[in-house]
Amino acid sequence: MALSVVEKDVKDDDVKTGGIAADRLRSIVERIERLEEERKALSGDIKDIFAEAKSAGFDVKVLRQLIRIRKQEAAEVEEQETLLDVYRRALGM
């Protein structure tokens, strides 16, 4: 069964609008929006855990520093600690 010109135009508009694949664009935007909501929820969860740590007597600033250090390679951490030690000595600390 052949599509009429009007039906064909409507179908083409569903697929492309101004040269853009509208369905694909909508899918991408919706996925990004979902992930942003998930990120927001995760950020809230992390904030709650830091509050729990603080109420348990842990120093949140130090915890953040530990987490940052754990993400680094061992050699990089060692190099930074060595430089920090050299700089402290240079300043008489």
GROMACS elastic network, one bead per residue, 0.5 to 0.9 nm:
[ bonds ]
;  ai    aj funct       b0    kb
    3     6     6  0.79745   500
    3     7     6  0.58205   500
    3     8     6  0.58131   500
    4     7     6  0.51769   500
    4     8     6  0.60761   500
    4     9     6  0.85760   500
    5     8     6  0.50939   500
    5     9     6  0.61438   500
    5    10     6  0.86908   500
    6     9     6  0.51211   500
    6    10     6  0.62632   500
    6    11     6  0.86479   500
    7    10     6  0.51668   500
    7    11     6  0.61779   500
    7    12     6  0.86234   500
    8    11     6  0.51072   500
    8    12     6  0.61253   500
    8    13     6  0.86074   500
    9    12     6  0.50847   500
    9    13     6  0.61624   500
    9    14     6  0.87619   500
   10    13     6  0.50758   500
   10    14     6  0.64478   500
   10    15     6  0.89678   500
   11    14     6  0.52057   500
   11    15     6  0.66894   500
   11    16     6  0.88453   500
   12    15     6  0.51953   500
   12    16     6  0.59557   500
   12    17     6  0.80173   500
   13    16     6  0.51698   500
   13    17     6  0.54934   500
   13    18     6  0.86036   500
   13    21     6  0.89896   500
   13    22     6  0.83029   500
   14    17     6  0.72175   500
   14    21     6  0.81087   500
   14    22     6  0.67431   500
   14    23     6  0.72274   500
   15    20     6  0.79479   500
   15    21     6  0.53632   500
   15    22     6  0.58622   500
   15    23     6  0.63420   500
   15    24     6  0.84601   500
   16    19     6  0.54845   500
   16    22     6  0.55535   500
   16    23     6  0.79930   500
   17    20     6  0.51490   500
   17    21     6  0.64851   500
   17    22     6  0.60960   500
   18    21     6  0.84669   500
   18    22     6  0.89794   500
   19    22     6  0.88111   500
   20    23     6  0.88344   500
   20    24     6  0.84581   500
   20    25     6  0.75928   500
   21    24     6  0.54495   500
   21    25     6  0.61951   500
   21    26     6  0.86814   500
   22    25     6  0.50315   500
   22    26     6  0.60071   500
   22    27     6  0.84952   500
   23    26     6  0.50993   500
   23    27     6  0.61245   500
   23    28     6  0.86784   500
   24    27     6  0.50741   500
   24    28     6  0.62687   500
   24    29     6  0.86876   500
   25    28     6  0.51835   500
   25    29     6  0.61826   500
   25    30     6  0.85725   500
   26    29     6  0.51672   500
   26    30     6  0.60526   500
   26    31     6  0.85493   500
   27    30     6  0.52117   500
   27    31     6  0.61592   500
   27    32     6  0.86751   500
   28    31     6  0.51665   500
   28    32     6  0.62488   500
   28    33     6  0.86361   500
   29    32     6  0.51787   500
   29    33     6  0.61785   500
   29    34     6  0.86815   500
   30    33     6  0.50184   500
   30    34     6  0.61654   500
   30    35     6  0.86520   500
   31    34     6  0.51046   500
   31    35     6  0.62283   500
   31    36     6  0.86116   500
   32    35     6  0.51282   500
   32    36     6  0.61197   500
   32    37     6  0.86611   500
   33    36     6  0.50959   500
   33    37     6  0.63188   500
   33    38     6  0.87137   500
   34    37     6  0.51749   500
   34    38     6  0.63083   500
   34    39     6  0.86699   500
   35    39     6  0.60378   500
   35    40     6  0.85094   500
   36    40     6  0.61230   500
   36    41     6  0.86189   500
   37    40     6  0.50331   500
   37    41     6  0.62649   500
   37    42     6  0.86321   500
   38    41     6  0.50657   500
   38    42     6  0.61148   500
   38    43     6  0.85357   500
   39    43     6  0.60175   500
   39    44     6  0.85519   500
   40    43     6  0.51108   500
   40    44     6  0.63230   500
   40    45     6  0.87390   500
   41    44     6  0.51269   500
   41    45     6  0.63178   500
   41    46     6  0.87770   500
   42    46     6  0.61648   500
   42    47     6  0.85406   500
   43    46     6  0.50947   500
   43    47     6  0.61494   500
   43    48     6  0.86186   500
   44    47     6  0.50552   500
   44    48     6  0.62271   500
   44    49     6  0.87380   500
   45    48     6  0.50719   500
   45    49     6  0.63349   500
   45    50     6  0.87918   500
   46    49     6  0.50615   500
   46    50     6  0.62896   500
   46    51     6  0.86327   500
   47    50     6  0.51592   500
   47    51     6  0.62417   500
   47    52     6  0.86528   500
   48    51     6  0.50143   500
   48    52     6  0.61789   500
   48    53     6  0.86500   500
   49    53     6  0.61513   500
   49    54     6  0.85636   500
   50    54     6  0.61123   500
   50    55     6  0.85913   500
   50    58     6  0.88638   500
   50    60     6  0.63664   500
   50    63     6  0.84250   500
   51    54     6  0.50322   500
   51    55     6  0.61698   500
   51    56     6  0.85723   500
   51    60     6  0.81980   500
   52    55     6  0.51404   500
   52    56     6  0.62200   500
   52    57     6  0.88421   500
   52    58     6  0.88634   500
   53    57     6  0.65107   500
   53    58     6  0.53703   500
   53    59     6  0.76460   500
   53    60     6  0.70140   500
   53    63     6  0.87348   500
   54    57     6  0.51388   500
   54    59     6  0.61764   500
   54    60     6  0.60869   500
   55    58     6  0.73128   500
   57    60     6  0.89860   500
   58    61     6  0.89035   500
   58    62     6  0.81418   500
   58    63     6  0.75884   500
   59    62     6  0.54207   500
   59    63     6  0.63186   500
   59    64     6  0.88567   500
   60    64     6  0.61831   500
   60    65     6  0.85934   500
   61    64     6  0.52464   500
   61    65     6  0.63802   500
   61    66     6  0.87800   500
   62    66     6  0.61512   500
   62    67     6  0.86424   500
   63    66     6  0.50207   500
   63    67     6  0.62168   500
   63    68     6  0.86259   500
   64    67     6  0.51392   500
   64    68     6  0.62338   500
   64    69     6  0.86654   500
   65    68     6  0.50728   500
   65    69     6  0.61780   500
   65    70     6  0.86401   500
   66    69     6  0.50557   500
   66    70     6  0.61150   500
   66    71     6  0.87706   500
   67    70     6  0.51268   500
   67    71     6  0.65367   500
   68    71     6  0.54044   500
   68    72     6  0.70107   500
   69    72     6  0.53725   500
   69    73     6  0.82880   500
   69    74     6  0.88243   500
   69    77     6  0.68046   500
   70    73     6  0.77410   500
   70    74     6  0.84202   500
   70    77     6  0.87093   500
   72    75     6  0.83737   500
   72    76     6  0.65186   500
   72    77     6  0.65231   500
   73    76     6  0.52880   500
   73    77     6  0.63956   500
   73    78     6  0.87547   500
   74    77     6  0.51502   500
   74    78     6  0.61690   500
   74    79     6  0.86395   500
   75    78     6  0.50679   500
   75    79     6  0.61402   500
   75    80     6  0.86560   500
   76    79     6  0.51190   500
   76    80     6  0.62424   500
   76    81     6  0.86414   500
   77    80     6  0.51738   500
   77    81     6  0.61521   500
   77    82     6  0.85775   500
   78    81     6  0.51271   500
   78    82     6  0.61134   500
   78    83     6  0.86255   500
   79    82     6  0.51182   500
   79    83     6  0.62096   500
   79    84     6  0.85532   500
   80    83     6  0.51301   500
   80    84     6  0.60375   500
   80    85     6  0.85615   500
   81    85     6  0.61405   500
   81    86     6  0.86313   500
   82    85     6  0.51109   500
   82    86     6  0.62387   500
   82    87     6  0.86534   500
   83    87     6  0.60784   500
   83    88     6  0.84869   500
   84    87     6  0.51157   500
   84    88     6  0.60786   500
   84    89     6  0.86255   500
   85    88     6  0.50846   500
   85    89     6  0.62383   500
   85    90     6  0.86101   500
   86    89     6  0.52317   500
   86    90     6  0.61984   500
   86    91     6  0.87466   500
   87    91     6  0.62821   500
   87    92     6  0.86294   500
   87    93     6  0.85935   500
   88    91     6  0.51448   500
   88    92     6  0.61466   500
   89    93     6  0.56510   500
   90    93     6  0.76513   500
